[in-house]
Amino acid sequence: MKNKLYILTLLLLTICCSNSKNENIYSINIHYQYVIFKMNSLNTYDMYVENFFNIKNNTKDTLIIPHKDIKNHLKMVYKNDSIPLKFMSNSDIKIAPLDSIDLNCAVNLNDAIKEIPTKVDKENYKIYNNYSKKYLSNSDDYEIIRTTKFGVFKEKYLK
């Protein structure tokens, strides 16, 4: 019984330490978001969100983050639904020492509305990190933009 307790304690310590270790290696926050309203054939507006994440390398080494880690850990939460993000590339992410990059992705919210709202609320378009079990924070210069066109993301990658 003592051995099982010892092994369980070791396992829990390993999991706890590995989570904090990754958070110290790099950080992710939302730089800005476009909420896109595109007219469809039913004369309503389909809704999409284009996200720009700022990923900061906190180490003195070049950092390589596997694309699948980002794809598997981050989800858009909209109306209590968890929606996977779409990316234009499946390449791993490389960040120079003590540098940062913006990573672009988008999501189809699978929702349609009759009129474009006059403003959008950032609380409706949160990104959840399944790894840390927290919502991503916004950068200091975060901005949410209401528009009818994608900024950088190519719509063909949403399919």
Summary of the structure (lengths in Angstrom):
residues: 159
radius of gyration: 18.6
end to end distance: 52.6
largest distance: 67.2
contacts: 415
relative contact order: 0.24
helix: 24%
strand: 46%
